[in-house]
Amino acid sequence: MNTIIDFCVIPIGVGVSVSKYIAEIQKILQQSGLNYKMHAYGTNVEGEWDEVFAIVKVCHQAVHEMGAPRISTSMRIGTRTDREQTMGDKIKSVEVKLS
Protein backbone atom coordinates (compact mmCIF):
# COMPACT_ATOMS: atom_id res chain seq x y z
CA MET A 1 0.00 0.00 0.00
CA ASN A 2 1.43 3.36 -1.01
CA THR A 3 1.90 5.58 2.03
CA ILE A 4 2.83 9.20 2.61
CA ILE A 5 3.89 10.19 6.10
CA ASP A 6 4.88 13.44 7.72
CA PHE A 7 7.07 12.76 10.73
CA CYS A 8 8.97 14.84 13.22
CA VAL A 9 11.58 13.21 15.46
CA ILE A 10 12.40 15.08 18.67
CA PRO A 11 15.39 13.80 20.63
CA ILE A 12 14.92 14.45 24.36
CA GLY A 13 17.69 14.92 26.90
CA VAL A 14 20.31 16.11 24.41
CA GLY A 15 20.23 19.87 24.84
CA VAL A 16 18.57 22.64 22.86
CA SER A 17 20.04 22.08 19.39
CA VAL A 18 18.99 18.88 17.64
CA SER A 19 20.26 19.63 14.11
CA LYS A 20 22.97 16.95 14.20
CA TYR A 21 20.29 14.32 14.88
CA ILE A 22 18.09 15.62 12.08
CA ALA A 23 21.08 15.64 9.72
CA GLU A 24 21.66 11.96 10.53
CA ILE A 25 18.01 11.20 9.80
CA GLN A 26 18.32 12.96 6.44
CA LYS A 27 21.40 10.86 5.60
CA ILE A 28 19.46 7.70 6.43
CA LEU A 29 16.56 8.78 4.23
CA GLN A 30 18.92 9.66 1.39
CA GLN A 31 20.47 6.18 1.52
CA SER A 32 17.05 4.51 1.74
CA GLY A 33 16.05 5.26 -1.82
CA LEU A 34 12.62 6.46 -0.66
CA ASN A 35 11.24 9.77 -1.90
CA TYR A 36 11.41 12.33 0.93
CA LYS A 37 11.37 16.06 1.53
CA MET A 38 12.56 17.81 4.68
CA HIS A 39 10.69 20.92 5.80
CA ALA A 40 11.07 23.26 8.77
CA TYR A 41 9.25 21.03 11.27
CA GLY A 42 9.71 17.51 9.95
CA THR A 43 10.02 15.36 6.86
CA ASN A 44 7.59 13.90 4.35
CA VAL A 45 8.37 10.36 3.15
CA GLU A 46 6.54 8.26 0.57
CA GLY A 47 6.74 4.60 -0.34
CA GLU A 48 5.26 1.25 0.48
CA TRP A 49 3.86 0.97 4.02
CA ASP A 50 6.42 -1.53 5.32
CA GLU A 51 9.38 0.37 3.83
CA VAL A 52 8.25 3.70 5.25
CA PHE A 53 7.71 2.37 8.75
CA ALA A 54 10.96 0.39 8.63
CA ILE A 55 12.90 3.57 7.88
CA VAL A 56 11.23 5.37 10.81
CA LYS A 57 12.51 2.55 13.03
CA VAL A 58 16.02 2.89 11.57
CA CYS A 59 15.91 6.63 12.30
CA HIS A 60 14.89 5.99 15.91
CA GLN A 61 17.67 3.45 16.36
CA ALA A 62 20.27 5.84 14.93
CA VAL A 63 19.22 8.74 17.15
CA HIS A 64 19.35 6.50 20.23
CA GLU A 65 22.80 5.28 19.17
CA MET A 66 23.90 8.93 18.95
CA GLY A 67 23.13 9.27 22.67
CA ALA A 68 19.53 10.44 22.87
CA PRO A 69 18.00 8.64 25.85
CA ARG A 70 14.44 9.48 24.75
CA ILE A 71 12.70 10.31 21.49
CA SER A 72 9.26 11.73 20.87
CA THR A 73 7.99 11.37 17.31
CA SER A 74 4.80 12.74 15.84
CA MET A 75 3.44 11.32 12.60
CA ARG A 76 0.62 11.90 10.18
CA ILE A 77 -0.08 9.05 7.78
CA GLY A 78 -1.98 9.07 4.52
CA THR A 79 -2.91 6.18 2.23
CA ARG A 80 -5.07 5.88 -0.88
CA THR A 81 -6.55 2.86 -2.57
CA ASP A 82 -8.54 4.60 -5.31
CA ARG A 83 -5.46 5.79 -7.24
CA GLU A 84 -1.75 6.40 -6.93
CA GLN A 85 -0.76 9.85 -5.74
CA THR A 86 2.69 11.18 -4.91
CA MET A 87 3.70 14.07 -2.69
CA GLY A 88 4.41 16.05 -5.86
CA ASP A 89 0.95 15.28 -7.24
CA LYS A 90 -0.66 16.68 -4.11
CA ILE A 91 1.34 19.92 -4.31
CA LYS A 92 0.78 20.31 -8.05
CA SER A 93 -2.99 19.95 -7.59
CA VAL A 94 -3.03 22.96 -5.26
CA GLU A 95 -0.61 24.98 -7.41
CA VAL A 96 -2.84 24.50 -10.47
CA LYS A 97 -5.79 25.83 -8.52
CA LEU A 98 -3.75 28.87 -7.44
CA SER A 99 -2.76 29.83 -10.99
Phi and psi restraints in degrees (range 20) as a CNS / XPLOR table:
assign (resid 1 and name C) (resid 2 and name N)
       (resid 2 and name CA) (resid 2 and name C) 1.0 -69.1 20.0 2
assign (resid 2 and name N) (resid 2 and name CA)
       (resid 2 and name C) (resid 3 and name N) 1.0 134.7 20.0 2
assign (resid 2 and name C) (resid 3 and name N)
       (resid 3 and name CA) (resid 3 and name C) 1.0 -133.6 20.0 2
assign (resid 3 and name N) (resid 3 and name CA)
       (resid 3 and name C) (resid 4 and name N) 1.0 139.8 20.0 2
assign (resid 3 and name C) (resid 4 and name N)
       (resid 4 and name CA) (resid 4 and name C) 1.0 -121.2 20.0 2
assign (resid 4 and name N) (resid 4 and name CA)
       (resid 4 and name C) (resid 5 and name N) 1.0 126.7 20.0 2
assign (resid 4 and name C) (resid 5 and name N)
       (resid 5 and name CA) (resid 5 and name C) 1.0 -121.0 20.0 2
assign (resid 5 and name N) (resid 5 and name CA)
       (resid 5 and name C) (resid 6 and name N) 1.0 154.3 20.0 2
assign (resid 5 and name C) (resid 6 and name N)
       (resid 6 and name CA) (resid 6 and name C) 1.0 -120.0 20.0 2
assign (resid 6 and name N) (resid 6 and name CA)
       (resid 6 and name C) (resid 7 and name N) 1.0 117.7 20.0 2
assign (resid 6 and name C) (resid 7 and name N)
       (resid 7 and name CA) (resid 7 and name C) 1.0 -132.0 20.0 2
assign (resid 7 and name N) (resid 7 and name CA)
       (resid 7 and name C) (resid 8 and name N) 1.0 150.3 20.0 2
assign (resid 7 and name C) (resid 8 and name N)
       (resid 8 and name CA) (resid 8 and name C) 1.0 -133.5 20.0 2
assign (resid 8 and name N) (resid 8 and name CA)
       (resid 8 and name C) (resid 9 and name N) 1.0 115.0 20.0 2
assign (resid 8 and name C) (resid 9 and name N)
       (resid 9 and name CA) (resid 9 and name C) 1.0 -96.6 20.0 2
assign (resid 9 and name N) (resid 9 and name CA)
       (resid 9 and name C) (resid 10 and name N) 1.0 126.3 20.0 2
assign (resid 9 and name C) (resid 10 and name N)
       (resid 10 and name CA) (resid 10 and name C) 1.0 -121.4 20.0 2
assign (resid 10 and name N) (resid 10 and name CA)
       (resid 10 and name C) (resid 11 and name N) 1.0 103.5 20.0 2
assign (resid 10 and name C) (resid 11 and name N)
       (resid 11 and name CA) (resid 11 and name C) 1.0 -68.3 20.0 2
assign (resid 11 and name N) (resid 11 and name CA)
       (resid 11 and name C) (resid 12 and name N) 1.0 137.5 20.0 2
assign (resid 11 and name C) (resid 12 and name N)
       (resid 12 and name CA) (resid 12 and name C) 1.0 -117.2 20.0 2
assign (resid 12 and name N) (resid 12 and name CA)
       (resid 12 and name C) (resid 13 and name N) 1.0 138.1 20.0 2
assign (resid 12 and name C) (resid 13 and name N)
       (resid 13 and name CA) (resid 13 and name C) 1.0 88.2 20.0 2
assign (resid 13 and name N) (resid 13 and name CA)
       (resid 13 and name C) (resid 14 and name N) 1.0 21.9 20.0 2
assign (resid 13 and name C) (resid 14 and name N)
       (resid 14 and name CA) (resid 14 and name C) 1.0 -122.4 20.0 2
assign (resid 14 and name N) (resid 14 and name CA)
       (resid 14 and name C) (resid 15 and name N) 1.0 8.1 20.0 2
assign (resid 14 and name C) (resid 15 and name N)
       (resid 15 and name CA) (resid 15 and name C) 1.0 101.1 20.0 2
assign (resid 15 and name N) (resid 15 and name CA)
       (resid 15 and name C) (resid 16 and name N) 1.0 -172.9 20.0 2
assign (resid 15 and name C) (resid 16 and name N)
       (resid 16 and name CA) (resid 16 and name C) 1.0 -78.7 20.0 2
assign (resid 16 and name N) (resid 16 and name CA)
       (resid 16 and name C) (resid 17 and name N) 1.0 -45.0 20.0 2
assign (resid 16 and name C) (resid 17 and name N)
       (resid 17 and name CA) (resid 17 and name C) 1.0 -84.4 20.0 2
assign (resid 17 and name N) (resid 17 and name CA)
       (resid 17 and name C) (resid 18 and name N) 1.0 129.7 20.0 2
assign (resid 17 and name C) (resid 18 and name N)
       (resid 18 and name CA) (resid 18 and name C) 1.0 -120.3 20.0 2
assign (resid 18 and name N) (resid 18 and name CA)
       (resid 18 and name C) (resid 19 and name N) 1.0 11.5 20.0 2
assign (resid 18 and name C) (resid 19 and name N)
       (resid 19 and name CA) (resid 19 and name C) 1.0 -61.1 20.0 2
assign (resid 19 and name N) (resid 19 and name CA)
       (resid 19 and name C) (resid 20 and name N) 1.0 -31.8 20.0 2
assign (resid 19 and name C) (resid 20 and name N)
       (resid 20 and name CA) (resid 20 and name C) 1.0 -67.6 20.0 2
assign (resid 20 and name N) (resid 20 and name CA)
       (resid 20 and name C) (resid 21 and name N) 1.0 -31.3 20.0 2
assign (resid 20 and name C) (resid 21 and name N)
       (resid 21 and name CA) (resid 21 and name C) 1.0 -72.6 20.0 2
assign (resid 21 and name N) (resid 21 and name CA)
       (resid 21 and name C) (resid 22 and name N) 1.0 -41.4 20.0 2
assign (resid 21 and name C) (resid 22 and name N)
       (resid 22 and name CA) (resid 22 and name C) 1.0 -66.9 20.0 2
assign (resid 22 and name N) (resid 22 and name CA)
       (resid 22 and name C) (resid 23 and name N) 1.0 -38.1 20.0 2
assign (resid 22 and name C) (resid 23 and name N)
       (resid 23 and name CA) (resid 23 and name C) 1.0 -60.9 20.0 2
assign (resid 23 and name N) (resid 23 and name CA)
       (resid 23 and name C) (resid 24 and name N) 1.0 -40.3 20.0 2
assign (resid 23 and name C) (resid 24 and name N)
       (resid 24 and name CA) (resid 24 and name C) 1.0 -64.4 20.0 2
assign (resid 24 and name N) (resid 24 and name CA)
       (resid 24 and name C) (resid 25 and name N) 1.0 -40.6 20.0 2
assign (resid 24 and name C) (resid 25 and name N)
       (resid 25 and name CA) (resid 25 and name C) 1.0 -61.4 20.0 2
assign (resid 25 and name N) (resid 25 and name CA)
       (resid 25 and name C) (resid 26 and name N) 1.0 -42.5 20.0 2
assign (resid 25 and name C) (resid 26 and name N)
       (resid 26 and name CA) (resid 26 and name C) 1.0 -63.6 20.0 2
assign (resid 26 and name N) (resid 26 and name CA)
       (resid 26 and name C) (resid 27 and name N) 1.0 -37.1 20.0 2
assign (resid 26 and name C) (resid 27 and name N)
       (resid 27 and name CA) (resid 27 and name C) 1.0 -63.1 20.0 2
assign (resid 27 and name N) (resid 27 and name CA)
       (resid 27 and name C) (resid 28 and name N) 1.0 -42.3 20.0 2
assign (resid 27 and name C) (resid 28 and name N)
       (resid 28 and name CA) (resid 28 and name C) 1.0 -62.3 20.0 2
assign (resid 28 and name N) (resid 28 and name CA)
       (resid 28 and name C) (resid 29 and name N) 1.0 -45.0 20.0 2
assign (resid 28 and name C) (resid 29 and name N)
       (resid 29 and name CA) (resid 29 and name C) 1.0 -64.6 20.0 2
assign (resid 29 and name N) (resid 29 and name CA)
       (resid 29 and name C) (resid 30 and name N) 1.0 -39.4 20.0 2
assign (resid 29 and name C) (resid 30 and name N)
       (resid 30 and name CA) (resid 30 and name C) 1.0 -60.8 20.0 2
assign (resid 30 and name N) (resid 30 and name CA)
       (resid 30 and name C) (resid 31 and name N) 1.0 -42.7 20.0 2
assign (resid 30 and name C) (resid 31 and name N)
       (resid 31 and name CA) (resid 31 and name C) 1.0 -74.3 20.0 2
assign (resid 31 and name N) (resid 31 and name CA)
       (resid 31 and name C) (resid 32 and name N) 1.0 -17.6 20.0 2
assign (resid 31 and name C) (resid 32 and name N)
       (resid 32 and name CA) (resid 32 and name C) 1.0 -72.7 20.0 2
assign (resid 32 and name N) (resid 32 and name CA)
       (resid 32 and name C) (resid 33 and name N) 1.0 -25.9 20.0 2
assign (resid 32 and name C) (resid 33 and name N)
       (resid 33 and name CA) (resid 33 and name C) 1.0 84.8 20.0 2
assign (resid 33 and name N) (resid 33 and name CA)
       (resid 33 and name C) (resid 34 and name N) 1.0 -4.6 20.0 2
assign (resid 33 and name C) (resid 34 and name N)
       (resid 34 and name CA) (resid 34 and name C) 1.0 -77.2 20.0 2
assign (resid 34 and name N) (resid 34 and name CA)
       (resid 34 and name C) (resid 35 and name N) 1.0 153.5 20.0 2
assign (resid 34 and name C) (resid 35 and name N)
       (resid 35 and name CA) (resid 35 and name C) 1.0 -78.5 20.0 2
assign (resid 35 and name N) (resid 35 and name CA)
       (resid 35 and name C) (resid 36 and name N) 1.0 130.1 20.0 2
assign (resid 35 and name C) (resid 36 and name N)
       (resid 36 and name CA) (resid 36 and name C) 1.0 -149.2 20.0 2
assign (resid 36 and name N) (resid 36 and name CA)
       (resid 36 and name C) (resid 37 and name N) 1.0 160.3 20.0 2
assign (resid 36 and name C) (resid 37 and name N)
       (resid 37 and name CA) (resid 37 and name C) 1.0 -149.2 20.0 2
assign (resid 37 and name N) (resid 37 and name CA)
       (resid 37 and name C) (resid 38 and name N) 1.0 116.1 20.0 2
assign (resid 37 and name C) (resid 38 and name N)
       (resid 38 and name CA) (resid 38 and name C) 1.0 -76.5 20.0 2
assign (resid 38 and name N) (resid 38 and name CA)
       (resid 38 and name C) (resid 39 and name N) 1.0 144.3 20.0 2
assign (resid 38 and name C) (resid 39 and name N)
       (resid 39 and name CA) (resid 39 and name C) 1.0 -134.2 20.0 2
assign (resid 39 and name N) (resid 39 and name CA)
       (resid 39 and name C) (resid 40 and name N) 1.0 -177.6 20.0 2
assign (resid 39 and name C) (resid 40 and name N)
       (resid 40 and name CA) (resid 40 and name C) 1.0 -61.1 20.0 2
assign (resid 40 and name N) (resid 40 and name CA)
       (resid 40 and name C) (resid 41 and name N) 1.0 -29.2 20.0 2
assign (resid 40 and name C) (resid 41 and name N)
       (resid 41 and name CA) (resid 41 and name C) 1.0 -127.4 20.0 2
assign (resid 41 and name N) (resid 41 and name CA)
       (resid 41 and name C) (resid 42 and name N) 1.0 33.4 20.0 2
assign (resid 41 and name C) (resid 42 and name N)
       (resid 42 and name CA) (resid 42 and name C) 1.0 152.2 20.0 2
assign (resid 42 and name N) (resid 42 and name CA)
       (resid 42 and name C) (resid 43 and name N) 1.0 -161.2 20.0 2
assign (resid 42 and name C) (resid 43 and name N)
       (resid 43 and name CA) (resid 43 and name C) 1.0 -145.1 20.0 2
assign (resid 43 and name N) (resid 43 and name CA)
       (resid 43 and name C) (resid 44 and name N) 1.0 136.8 20.0 2
assign (resid 43 and name C) (resid 44 and name N)
       (resid 44 and name CA) (resid 44 and name C) 1.0 -93.1 20.0 2
assign (resid 44 and name N) (resid 44 and name CA)
       (resid 44 and name C) (resid 45 and name N) 1.0 139.3 20.0 2
assign (resid 44 and name C) (resid 45 and name N)
       (resid 45 and name CA) (resid 45 and name C) 1.0 -136.9 20.0 2
assign (resid 45 and name N) (resid 45 and name CA)
       (resid 45 and name C) (resid 46 and name N) 1.0 139.3 20.0 2
assign (resid 45 and name C) (resid 46 and name N)
       (resid 46 and name CA) (resid 46 and name C) 1.0 -130.2 20.0 2
assign (resid 46 and name N) (resid 46 and name CA)
       (resid 46 and name C) (resid 47 and name N) 1.0 148.3 20.0 2
assign (resid 46 and name C) (resid 47 and name N)
       (resid 47 and name CA) (resid 47 and name C) 1.0 163.1 20.0 2
assign (resid 47 and name N) (resid 47 and name CA)
       (resid 47 and name C) (resid 48 and name N) 1.0 -169.7 20.0 2
assign (resid 47 and name C) (resid 48 and name N)
       (resid 48 and name CA) (resid 48 and name C) 1.0 -68.8 20.0 2
assign (resid 48 and name N) (resid 48 and name CA)
       (resid 48 and name C) (resid 49 and name N) 1.0 145.5 20.0 2
assign (resid 48 and name C) (resid 49 and name N)
       (resid 49 and name CA) (resid 49 and name C) 1.0 -45.6 20.0 2
assign (resid 49 and name N) (resid 49 and name CA)
       (resid 49 and name C) (resid 50 and name N) 1.0 -55.2 20.0 2
assign (resid 49 and name C) (resid 50 and name N)
       (resid 50 and name CA) (resid 50 and name C) 1.0 -63.6 20.0 2
assign (resid 50 and name N) (resid 50 and name CA)
       (resid 50 and name C) (resid 51 and name N) 1.0 -37.8 20.0 2
assign (resid 50 and name C) (resid 51 and name N)
       (resid 51 and name CA) (resid 51 and name C) 1.0 -67.6 20.0 2
assign (resid 51 and name N) (resid 51 and name CA)
       (resid 51 and name C) (resid 52 and name N) 1.0 -42.2 20.0 2
assign (resid 51 and name C) (resid 52 and name N)
       (resid 52 and name CA) (resid 52 and name C) 1.0 -64.5 20.0 2
assign (resid 52 and name N) (resid 52 and name CA)
       (resid 52 and name C) (resid 53 and name N) 1.0 -46.0 20.0 2
assign (resid 52 and name C) (resid 53 and name N)
       (resid 53 and name CA) (resid 53 and name C) 1.0 -72.9 20.0 2
assign (resid 53 and name N) (resid 53 and name CA)
       (resid 53 and name C) (resid 54 and name N) 1.0 -28.3 20.0 2
assign (resid 53 and name C) (resid 54 and name N)
       (resid 54 and name CA) (resid 54 and name C) 1.0 -65.3 20.0 2
assign (resid 54 and name N) (resid 54 and name CA)
       (resid 54 and name C) (resid 55 and name N) 1.0 -38.7 20.0 2
assign (resid 54 and name C) (resid 55 and name N)
       (resid 55 and name CA) (resid 55 and name C) 1.0 -72.4 20.0 2
assign (resid 55 and name N) (resid 55 and name CA)
       (resid 55 and name C) (resid 56 and name N) 1.0 -31.2 20.0 2
assign (resid 55 and name C) (resid 56 and name N)
       (resid 56 and name CA) (resid 56 and name C) 1.0 -62.5 20.0 2
assign (resid 56 and name N) (resid 56 and name CA)
       (resid 56 and name C) (resid 57 and name N) 1.0 -41.3 20.0 2
assign (resid 56 and name C) (resid 57 and name N)
       (resid 57 and name CA) (resid 57 and name C) 1.0 -62.5 20.0 2
assign (resid 57 and name N) (resid 57 and name CA)
       (resid 57 and name C) (resid 58 and name N) 1.0 -44.1 20.0 2
assign (resid 57 and name C) (resid 58 and name N)
       (resid 58 and name CA) (resid 58 and name C) 1.0 -60.3 20.0 2
assign (resid 58 and name N) (resid 58 and name CA)
       (resid 58 and name C) (resid 59 and name N) 1.0 -41.3 20.0 2
assign (resid 58 and name C) (resid 59 and name N)
       (resid 59 and name CA) (resid 59 and name C) 1.0 -62.2 20.0 2
assign (resid 59 and name N) (resid 59 and name CA)
       (resid 59 and name C) (resid 60 and name N) 1.0 -43.9 20.0 2
assign (resid 59 and name C) (resid 60 and name N)
       (resid 60 and name CA) (resid 60 and name C) 1.0 -60.5 20.0 2
assign (resid 60 and name N) (resid 60 and name CA)
       (resid 60 and name C) (resid 61 and name N) 1.0 -46.3 20.0 2
assign (resid 60 and name C) (resid 61 and name N)
       (resid 61 and name CA) (resid 61 and name C) 1.0 -59.8 20.0 2
assign (resid 61 and name N) (resid 61 and name CA)
       (resid 61 and name C) (resid 62 and name N) 1.0 -43.0 20.0 2
assign (resid 61 and name C) (resid 62 and name N)
       (resid 62 and name CA) (resid 62 and name C) 1.0 -64.5 20.0 2
assign (resid 62 and name N) (resid 62 and name CA)
       (resid 62 and name C) (resid 63 and name N) 1.0 -43.3 20.0 2
assign (resid 62 and name C) (resid 63 and name N)
       (resid 63 and name CA) (resid 63 and name C) 1.0 -66.2 20.0 2
assign (resid 63 and name N) (resid 63 and name CA)
       (resid 63 and name C) (resid 64 and name N) 1.0 -38.2 20.0 2
assign (resid 63 and name C) (resid 64 and name N)
       (resid 64 and name CA) (resid 64 and name C) 1.0 -63.5 20.0 2
assign (resid 64 and name N) (resid 64 and name CA)
       (resid 64 and name C) (resid 65 and name N) 1.0 -42.8 20.0 2
assign (resid 64 and name C) (resid 65 and name N)
       (resid 65 and name CA) (resid 65 and name C) 1.0 -64.0 20.0 2
assign (resid 65 and name N) (resid 65 and name CA)
       (resid 65 and name C) (resid 66 and name N) 1.0 -24.8 20.0 2
assign (resid 65 and name C) (resid 66 and name N)
       (resid 66 and name CA) (resid 66 and name C) 1.0 -78.6 20.0 2
assign (resid 66 and name N) (resid 66 and name CA)
       (resid 66 and name C) (resid 67 and name N) 1.0 -5.2 20.0 2
assign (resid 66 and name C) (resid 67 and name N)
       (resid 67 and name CA) (resid 67 and name C) 1.0 114.1 20.0 2
assign (resid 67 and name N) (resid 67 and name CA)
       (resid 67 and name C) (resid 68 and name N) 1.0 -0.3 20.0 2
assign (resid 67 and name C) (resid 68 and name N)
       (resid 68 and name CA) (resid 68 and name C) 1.0 -76.2 20.0 2
assign (resid 68 and name N) (resid 68 and name CA)
       (resid 68 and name C) (resid 69 and name N) 1.0 118.3 20.0 2
assign (resid 68 and name C) (resid 69 and name N)
       (resid 69 and name CA) (resid 69 and name C) 1.0 -74.3 20.0 2
assign (resid 69 and name N) (resid 69 and name CA)
       (resid 69 and name C) (resid 70 and name N) 1.0 -23.9 20.0 2
assign (resid 69 and name C) (resid 70 and name N)
       (resid 70 and name CA) (resid 70 and name C) 1.0 -139.1 20.0 2
assign (resid 70 and name N) (resid 70 and name CA)
       (resid 70 and name C) (resid 71 and name N) 1.0 152.1 20.0 2
assign (resid 70 and name C) (resid 71 and name N)
       (resid 71 and name CA) (resid 71 and name C) 1.0 -138.9 20.0 2
assign (resid 71 and name N) (resid 71 and name CA)
       (resid 71 and name C) (resid 72 and name N) 1.0 135.2 20.0 2
assign (resid 71 and name C) (resid 72 and name N)
       (resid 72 and name CA) (resid 72 and name C) 1.0 -116.3 20.0 2
assign (resid 72 and name N) (resid 72 and name CA)
       (resid 72 and name C) (resid 73 and name N) 1.0 124.2 20.0 2
assign (resid 72 and name C) (resid 73 and name N)
       (resid 73 and name CA) (resid 73 and name C) 1.0 -123.5 20.0 2
assign (resid 73 and name N) (resid 73 and name CA)
       (resid 73 and name C) (resid 74 and name N) 1.0 131.5 20.0 2
assign (resid 73 and name C) (resid 74 and name N)
       (resid 74 and name CA) (resid 74 and name C) 1.0 -106.8 20.0 2
assign (resid 74 and name N) (resid 74 and name CA)
       (resid 74 and name C) (resid 75 and name N) 1.0 143.8 20.0 2
assign (resid 74 and name C) (resid 75 and name N)
       (resid 75 and name CA) (resid 75 and name C) 1.0 -141.0 20.0 2
assign (resid 75 and name N) (resid 75 and name CA)
       (resid 75 and name C) (resid 76 and name N) 1.0 144.0 20.0 2
assign (resid 75 and name C) (resid 76 and name N)
       (resid 76 and name CA) (resid 76 and name C) 1.0 -120.2 20.0 2
assign (resid 76 and name N) (resid 76 and name CA)
       (resid 76 and name C) (resid 77 and name N) 1.0 137.7 20.0 2
assign (resid 76 and name C) (resid 77 and name N)
       (resid 77 and name CA) (resid 77 and name C) 1.0 -127.2 20.0 2
assign (resid 77 and name N) (resid 77 and name CA)
       (resid 77 and name C) (resid 78 and name N) 1.0 132.9 20.0 2
assign (resid 77 and name C) (resid 78 and name N)
       (resid 78 and name CA) (resid 78 and name C) 1.0 -129.1 20.0 2
assign (resid 78 and name N) (resid 78 and name CA)
       (resid 78 and name C) (resid 79 and name N) 1.0 137.2 20.0 2
assign (resid 78 and name C) (resid 79 and name N)
       (resid 79 and name CA) (resid 79 and name C) 1.0 -134.9 20.0 2
assign (resid 79 and name N) (resid 79 and name CA)
       (resid 79 and name C) (resid 80 and name N) 1.0 155.4 20.0 2
assign (resid 79 and name C) (resid 80 and name N)
       (resid 80 and name CA) (resid 80 and name C) 1.0 -136.6 20.0 2
assign (resid 80 and name N) (resid 80 and name CA)
       (resid 80 and name C) (resid 81 and name N) 1.0 143.7 20.0 2
assign (resid 80 and name C) (resid 81 and name N)
       (resid 81 and name CA) (resid 81 and name C) 1.0 -117.7 20.0 2
assign (resid 81 and name N) (resid 81 and name CA)
       (resid 81 and name C) (resid 82 and name N) 1.0 -12.1 20.0 2
assign (resid 81 and name C) (resid 82 and name N)
       (resid 82 and name CA) (resid 82 and name C) 1.0 -80.4 20.0 2
assign (resid 82 and name N) (resid 82 and name CA)
       (resid 82 and name C) (resid 83 and name N) 1.0 -25.4 20.0 2
assign (resid 82 and name C) (resid 83 and name N)
       (resid 83 and name CA) (resid 83 and name C) 1.0 -168.0 20.0 2
assign (resid 83 and name N) (resid 83 and name CA)
       (resid 83 and name C) (resid 84 and name N) 1.0 165.0 20.0 2
assign (resid 83 and name C) (resid 84 and name N)
       (resid 84 and name CA) (resid 84 and name C) 1.0 -83.6 20.0 2
assign (resid 84 and name N) (resid 84 and name CA)
       (resid 84 and name C) (resid 85 and name N) 1.0 139.6 20.0 2
assign (resid 84 and name C) (resid 85 and name N)
       (resid 85 and name CA) (resid 85 and name C) 1.0 -148.3 20.0 2
assign (resid 85 and name N) (resid 85 and name CA)
       (resid 85 and name C) (resid 86 and name N) 1.0 128.4 20.0 2
assign (resid 85 and name C) (resid 86 and name N)
       (resid 86 and name CA) (resid 86 and name C) 1.0 -96.6 20.0 2
assign (resid 86 and name N) (resid 86 and name CA)
       (resid 86 and name C) (resid 87 and name N) 1.0 171.3 20.0 2
assign (resid 86 and name C) (resid 87 and name N)
       (resid 87 and name CA) (resid 87 and name C) 1.0 -59.5 20.0 2
assign (resid 87 and name N) (resid 87 and name CA)
       (resid 87 and name C) (resid 88 and name N) 1.0 -42.6 20.0 2
assign (resid 87 and name C) (resid 88 and name N)
       (resid 88 and name CA) (resid 88 and name C) 1.0 -62.2 20.0 2
assign (resid 88 and name N) (resid 88 and name CA)
       (resid 88 and name C) (resid 89 and name N) 1.0 -39.1 20.0 2
assign (resid 88 and name C) (resid 89 and name N)
       (resid 89 and name CA) (resid 89 and name C) 1.0 -60.1 20.0 2
assign (resid 89 and name N) (resid 89 and name CA)
       (resid 89 and name C) (resid 90 and name N) 1.0 -42.3 20.0 2
assign (resid 89 and name C) (resid 90 and name N)
       (resid 90 and name CA) (resid 90 and name C) 1.0 -63.8 20.0 2
assign (resid 90 and name N) (resid 90 and name CA)
       (resid 90 and name C) (resid 91 and name N) 1.0 -42.9 20.0 2
assign (resid 90 and name C) (resid 91 and name N)
       (resid 91 and name CA) (resid 91 and name C) 1.0 -67.6 20.0 2
assign (resid 91 and name N) (resid 91 and name CA)
       (resid 91 and name C) (resid 92 and name N) 1.0 -44.1 20.0 2
assign (resid 91 and name C) (resid 92 and name N)
       (resid 92 and name CA) (resid 92 and name C) 1.0 -61.4 20.0 2
assign (resid 92 and name N) (resid 92 and name CA)
       (resid 92 and name C) (resid 93 and name N) 1.0 -37.9 20.0 2
assign (resid 92 and name C) (resid 93 and name N)
       (resid 93 and name CA) (resid 93 and name C) 1.0 -58.4 20.0 2
assign (resid 93 and name N) (resid 93 and name CA)
       (resid 93 and name C) (resid 94 and name N) 1.0 -41.7 20.0 2
assign (resid 93 and name C) (resid 94 and name N)
       (resid 94 and name CA) (resid 94 and name C) 1.0 -72.8 20.0 2
assign (resid 94 and name N) (resid 94 and name CA)
       (resid 94 and name C) (resid 95 and name N) 1.0 -41.8 20.0 2
assign (resid 94 and name C) (resid 95 and name N)
       (resid 95 and name CA) (resid 95 and name C) 1.0 -61.3 20.0 2
assign (resid 95 and name N) (resid 95 and name CA)
       (resid 95 and name C) (resid 96 and name N) 1.0 -38.8 20.0 2
assign (resid 95 and name C) (resid 96 and name N)
       (resid 96 and name CA) (resid 96 and name C) 1.0 -61.1 20.0 2
assign (resid 96 and name N) (resid 96 and name CA)
       (resid 96 and name C) (resid 97 and name N) 1.0 -41.2 20.0 2
assign (resid 96 and name C) (resid 97 and name N)
       (resid 97 and name CA) (resid 97 and name C) 1.0 -69.6 20.0 2
assign (resid 97 and name N) (resid 97 and name CA)
       (resid 97 and name C) (resid 98 and name N) 1.0 -25.7 20.0 2
assign (resid 97 and name C) (resid 98 and name N)
       (resid 98 and name CA) (resid 98 and name C) 1.0 -79.5 20.0 2
assign (resid 98 and name N) (resid 98 and name CA)
       (resid 98 and name C) (resid 99 and name N) 1.0 -23.0 20.0 2
